[in-house]
Amino acid sequence: MPQKKLLDRVRDAIRLKHYSIRTEETYVDWIKRYILFHHKRHPQKMGSSEIEAFLTHLAVDRNVAASTQNQALSALLFLYREVLKKDVGPVDAVRAKKPKRLPTVLTEEEALKVIGFLSGTNRLMAKLLYGSGLRVTECVRLRVKDVDFTRQQILVRDGKGEKDRVTMLPAAVIPSLQEHLLHVRHIHERDVAEGYGNVYLPYALAEKYPNASQEWIWQYVFPAAGRSRDPRTGIVRRHHVGTSGLQKAIREAARKAGMQKRVTPHVFRHSFATHLLESGYDIRTVQELLGHKDVKTTMIYTHVLNRGPLAVRSPLDQALARAAPSVEIQTTNQRI
């Protein structure tokens, strides 16, 4: 029996580890680009020096972000370690610089204003992003069983780093979310009546609970408008809604709201964290709600607040607070 093509072997290895279809597509794309960069040489005949050359090219010639270069490195290391079973040793490439940027944050008024220019499902999802601190992928992947109306909480399954966590379900969202789920259930029941109604389950769950894929509790809270064919199995299912539609809707809502900031779905998560800290909640609590592995990641929001560990106050504000009421600052040509 002839050996499978390299990229097919890569796909098999990725699926064996139950990685997502998005990861599969990304890794395969980087491996293709790596091979083309080296004039279609087989990776088996290459090693660390070729990896270094490709990564350096990305940083120097293509000026990619650090996260993009790291993604390419992960794909290539997967290829050599998991598929070719080859140790390439240390990789010493020119690394892209990771910029130290503070997150964009909306005020409470700005967040509500942007949400006000959204409608339907997009408005409901934006409320969850801001009210629960969800990442956009976590929001679209929510399943019915993970929303607990009684405890007013959401269980986020397989978040970043494949970790589960619990976050809050805003009371203000409950009525509209319950109404939304009634509509989704009608869609699911119609799918079942037409001979469909299955939903994707991770491999281990699909094996353990072979009939679960058609149960209501496993359905997505935000299903796609139509059914589609699974690219891996060929099974026709109703997947969850994509993220691009929400991203475009939020961008347009921000434009209509007259925002002078670049507003993305992730900005609502940044605003969630910042506003909790402004309200006096402990940073460890916020860390847990966000699902950050290290509290240092959460600490960036204290810089947004200009609070830091000592709640730093501007010296101008302190001086004015101590000054006599009659003291005024001259705003003419004098230098202060």
C-alpha positions as CSV (number, residue, x, y, z in Angstrom):
1,M,0.0,0.0,0.0
2,P,1.5,3.4,-1.0
3,Q,2.4,5.8,1.7
4,K,0.0,8.8,2.1
5,K,1.1,12.2,1.0
6,L,2.8,14.4,3.6
7,L,0.0,16.8,4.1
8,D,-2.5,14.0,4.5
9,R,-0.3,12.5,7.2
10,V,-0.2,15.9,8.9
11,R,-4.0,16.0,8.8
12,D,-4.2,12.5,10.3
13,A,-1.8,13.4,13.1
14,I,-3.8,16.6,13.9
15,R,-7.1,14.7,14.0
16,L,-5.5,11.9,16.2
17,K,-4.8,14.6,18.8
18,H,-8.4,16.1,18.3
19,Y,-7.2,19.5,17.3
20,S,-9.8,21.8,15.8
21,I,-10.4,22.2,12.1
22,R,-9.1,25.8,12.4
23,T,-5.8,24.5,13.8
24,E,-5.6,21.9,11.1
25,E,-6.1,24.4,8.3
26,T,-3.6,26.8,9.8
27,Y,-0.9,24.2,10.4
28,V,-1.3,22.8,6.9
29,D,-1.1,26.3,5.4
30,W,2.2,27.1,7.2
31,I,3.7,23.8,6.2
32,K,2.8,24.5,2.6
33,R,4.4,27.9,2.8
34,Y,7.5,26.5,4.4
35,I,7.9,23.9,1.6
36,L,7.4,26.5,-1.1
37,F,9.9,28.9,0.5
38,H,12.5,26.2,0.1
39,H,11.6,25.5,-3.5
40,K,9.5,22.4,-2.8
41,R,12.2,20.5,-1.0
42,H,10.9,17.7,1.2
43,P,10.9,18.6,4.9
44,Q,12.6,15.3,5.7
45,K,15.7,16.6,3.9
46,M,15.6,19.8,5.9
47,G,16.1,20.8,9.6
48,S,16.7,23.5,12.0
49,S,18.7,25.8,9.6
50,E,15.8,25.8,7.1
51,I,13.3,26.4,9.9
52,E,15.4,29.3,11.1
53,A,15.7,30.8,7.6
54,F,11.9,30.6,7.1
55,L,11.1,32.2,10.4
56,T,13.7,34.9,9.9
57,H,12.2,35.6,6.5
58,L,8.8,36.1,8.2
59,A,10.2,38.5,10.7
60,V,12.6,40.5,8.5
61,D,11.0,40.4,5.1
62,R,7.4,40.0,5.8
63,N,7.4,41.9,9.1
64,V,4.9,39.6,10.7
65,A,3.7,39.9,14.3
66,A,5.3,37.8,17.0
67,S,2.2,35.8,17.4
68,T,2.1,35.0,13.7
69,Q,5.7,33.8,13.8
70,N,5.1,31.7,16.9
71,Q,2.1,30.1,15.1
72,A,4.4,29.2,12.1
73,L,7.0,27.7,14.5
74,S,4.3,25.6,16.3
75,A,3.2,24.2,12.9
76,L,6.7,23.3,11.8
77,L,7.6,21.7,15.2
78,F,4.4,19.7,15.0
79,L,5.4,18.5,11.5
80,Y,8.9,17.3,12.6
81,R,8.0,15.9,16.0
82,E,4.6,14.3,15.4
83,V,4.7,13.4,11.7
84,L,8.3,13.0,10.6
85,K,9.5,11.9,14.1
86,K,12.6,13.9,13.7
87,D,14.4,16.0,16.3
88,V,15.4,19.3,14.8
89,G,17.1,20.6,17.9
90,P,17.1,24.2,19.0
91,V,15.7,26.8,16.5
92,D,17.6,30.2,16.7
93,A,15.8,32.5,14.3
94,V,15.5,36.3,14.3
95,R,12.3,36.7,16.4
96,A,9.6,39.2,15.7
97,K,9.3,41.7,18.4
98,K,6.1,41.5,20.5
99,P,4.7,45.0,20.9
100,K,3.7,46.0,24.4
101,R,0.3,47.5,23.7
102,L,-2.4,48.5,26.2
103,P,-5.9,47.1,25.3
104,T,-8.6,49.3,23.9
105,V,-11.3,49.8,26.5
106,L,-14.8,51.4,26.2
107,T,-16.5,53.3,29.0
108,E,-19.7,52.0,30.3
109,E,-21.6,54.5,28.2
110,E,-19.7,53.7,25.0
111,A,-20.2,50.0,25.5
112,L,-23.9,50.4,25.8
113,K,-24.0,52.8,22.9
114,V,-22.3,50.4,20.6
115,I,-24.6,47.5,21.7
116,G,-27.6,49.8,21.1
117,F,-26.7,50.0,17.4
118,L,-26.7,46.2,17.1
119,S,-29.8,44.0,16.7
120,G,-31.0,40.4,17.0
121,T,-28.5,37.7,17.7
122,N,-25.5,40.1,17.3
123,R,-26.8,42.3,20.1
124,L,-27.3,39.3,22.3
125,M,-23.8,38.0,21.7
126,A,-22.3,41.4,22.3
127,K,-24.1,41.6,25.6
128,L,-22.5,38.3,26.6
129,L,-19.1,39.4,25.5
130,Y,-19.4,42.5,27.7
131,G,-21.4,41.0,30.5
132,S,-19.6,37.7,30.9
133,G,-16.1,38.5,29.6
134,L,-16.2,35.8,26.9
135,R,-13.8,35.5,24.0
136,V,-15.7,35.6,20.7
137,T,-14.9,32.0,19.9
138,E,-16.1,30.9,23.4
139,C,-19.4,32.8,22.7
140,V,-20.2,31.2,19.4
141,R,-19.2,27.7,20.7
142,L,-21.6,27.9,23.7
143,R,-23.9,24.8,24.1
144,V,-27.3,24.8,25.7
145,K,-26.1,22.7,28.7
146,D,-23.4,25.2,29.5
147,V,-25.9,28.0,30.3
148,D,-27.1,27.8,33.9
149,F,-30.1,30.1,34.4
150,T,-30.7,29.1,38.0
151,R,-27.1,29.8,39.2
152,Q,-26.8,32.7,36.7
153,Q,-23.5,31.4,35.4
154,I,-21.9,30.1,32.2
155,L,-19.5,27.2,32.0
156,V,-16.9,27.9,29.4
157,R,-15.7,24.6,28.0
158,D,-12.2,24.2,26.4
159,G,-11.3,27.8,26.6
160,K,-7.8,29.1,25.7
161,G,-5.3,26.5,26.8
162,E,-8.1,23.8,26.8
163,K,-9.3,24.9,30.3
164,D,-12.8,25.0,31.6
165,R,-14.0,27.9,33.7
166,V,-17.1,29.5,35.2
167,T,-18.1,33.1,34.5
168,M,-21.3,35.1,35.3
169,L,-24.5,35.2,33.3
170,P,-25.8,38.7,33.5
171,A,-29.4,38.9,34.8
172,A,-30.2,41.5,32.2
173,V,-29.5,39.0,29.4
174,I,-31.6,36.1,30.8
175,P,-35.1,37.1,29.3
176,S,-33.8,37.7,25.8
177,L,-31.5,34.6,25.9
178,Q,-34.4,32.4,27.0
179,E,-36.5,33.7,24.2
180,H,-33.6,33.1,21.8
181,L,-33.3,29.5,22.9
182,L,-37.0,28.9,22.3
183,H,-36.4,29.9,18.7
184,V,-33.3,27.8,18.4
185,R,-35.1,24.8,19.8
186,H,-37.8,25.1,17.1
187,I,-34.9,25.1,14.5
188,H,-33.4,22.0,16.1
189,E,-36.8,20.1,16.2
190,R,-37.3,21.0,12.5
191,D,-33.9,19.6,11.6
192,V,-34.6,16.4,13.5
193,A,-38.0,16.0,11.7
194,E,-36.1,16.4,8.4
195,G,-33.6,13.7,9.3
196,Y,-30.8,15.9,10.5
197,G,-30.3,17.5,14.0
198,N,-26.9,16.2,14.8
199,V,-24.3,18.5,16.1
200,Y,-20.5,18.1,16.2
201,L,-19.1,16.6,19.4
202,P,-15.4,16.2,20.3
203,Y,-14.2,12.7,19.3
204,A,-14.0,11.3,22.9
205,L,-17.6,12.4,23.6
206,A,-18.9,11.1,20.3
207,E,-17.4,7.7,21.1
208,K,-18.7,7.7,24.7
209,Y,-22.2,9.0,24.0
210,P,-23.0,8.0,20.4
211,N,-26.6,9.3,20.6
212,A,-25.8,12.6,22.3
213,S,-25.2,14.6,19.1
214,Q,-29.0,14.8,18.5
215,E,-29.9,15.8,22.1
216,W,-31.1,19.3,22.8
217,I,-28.6,20.0,25.6
218,W,-25.7,19.5,23.2
219,Q,-26.9,21.9,20.6
220,Y,-25.2,25.3,20.0
221,V,-26.7,28.3,21.6
222,F,-25.9,30.3,18.5
223,P,-26.4,27.9,15.5
224,A,-25.6,28.8,11.9
225,A,-28.3,29.9,9.6
226,G,-28.0,26.8,7.5
227,R,-26.7,23.2,7.6
228,S,-23.3,22.4,6.2
229,R,-21.2,19.4,5.4
230,D,-18.4,18.5,7.9
231,P,-15.1,18.7,5.9
232,R,-13.7,15.9,7.9
233,T,-16.5,13.3,8.0
234,G,-18.8,14.5,5.3
235,I,-21.8,14.5,7.7
236,V,-24.3,17.2,7.2
237,R,-24.9,19.1,10.4
238,R,-25.8,22.6,11.7
239,H,-22.6,24.1,13.1
240,H,-22.3,27.2,15.2
241,V,-22.4,30.6,13.7
242,G,-19.1,32.0,12.5
243,T,-17.3,34.9,14.1
244,S,-16.9,37.1,11.0
245,G,-20.5,38.2,11.0
246,L,-20.4,39.5,14.5
247,Q,-17.0,41.2,13.9
248,K,-18.4,43.1,11.0
249,A,-21.6,44.0,12.8
250,I,-19.7,45.4,15.8
251,R,-17.4,47.4,13.5
252,E,-20.4,48.9,11.8
253,A,-22.2,49.6,15.1
254,A,-19.1,51.4,16.4
255,R,-19.0,53.5,13.2
256,K,-22.7,54.5,13.7
257,A,-22.1,55.2,17.3
258,G,-19.3,57.7,16.4
259,M,-16.6,55.8,18.3
260,Q,-13.1,57.2,17.9
261,K,-11.7,53.9,18.8
262,R,-11.1,50.6,16.9
263,V,-13.9,48.4,18.3
264,T,-13.7,44.6,18.0
265,P,-15.5,41.8,19.9
266,H,-12.4,41.5,22.1
267,V,-12.7,45.1,23.2
268,F,-15.9,44.1,25.1
269,R,-13.8,41.5,27.0
270,H,-11.2,44.2,27.8
271,S,-14.0,46.5,29.0
272,F,-15.5,43.7,31.2
273,A,-12.2,43.3,33.0
274,T,-11.5,47.0,33.4
275,H,-14.9,47.9,34.7
276,L,-14.9,45.1,37.3
277,L,-11.5,46.4,38.6
278,E,-12.9,49.9,38.6
279,S,-15.8,48.6,40.8
280,G,-13.3,47.3,43.3
281,Y,-13.3,43.6,42.6
282,D,-10.2,41.7,43.5
283,I,-7.8,41.1,40.7
284,R,-7.7,37.3,41.4
285,T,-11.4,37.1,41.0
286,V,-11.2,38.9,37.6
287,Q,-8.3,36.6,36.7
288,E,-10.6,33.5,37.3
289,L,-13.5,35.0,35.4
290,L,-11.3,35.7,32.4
291,G,-9.5,32.4,32.5
292,H,-6.0,33.8,32.6
293,K,-3.3,31.3,33.6
294,D,-1.1,34.0,35.1
295,V,-2.2,37.0,37.1
296,K,0.4,39.1,35.2
297,T,-1.8,38.9,32.2
298,T,-4.7,40.3,34.1
299,M,-2.5,43.0,35.6
300,I,-2.4,44.9,32.3
301,Y,-5.9,46.2,33.1
302,T,-4.5,48.0,36.1
303,H,-2.3,49.9,33.7
304,V,-5.4,50.8,31.7
305,L,-6.9,52.2,34.9
306,N,-3.7,54.1,35.7
307,R,-4.1,52.6,39.2
308,G,-1.3,50.0,39.6
309,P,-0.8,48.5,43.0
310,L,-0.7,51.9,44.8
311,A,-3.7,53.5,43.0
312,V,-1.5,56.2,41.6
313,R,-3.1,59.7,41.4
314,S,-1.9,62.5,39.1
315,P,0.2,65.0,40.9
316,L,-1.8,67.8,39.3
317,D,-5.0,66.5,40.9
318,Q,-3.3,66.1,44.3
319,A,-1.9,69.7,44.1
320,L,-5.3,71.2,43.2
321,A,-7.0,69.2,45.9
322,R,-4.6,70.6,48.5
323,A,-4.6,74.2,47.1
324,A,-6.9,76.9,48.4
325,P,-10.1,77.3,46.4
326,S,-9.0,80.7,45.2
327,V,-5.9,79.3,43.4
328,E,-6.3,79.2,39.7
329,I,-4.1,77.9,37.0
330,Q,-3.2,80.5,34.4
331,T,-3.8,79.1,30.9
332,T,-2.3,81.9,28.9
333,N,1.3,81.9,27.6
334,Q,2.7,80.9,31.0
335,R,4.4,77.6,31.3
336,I,3.3,75.4,34.2
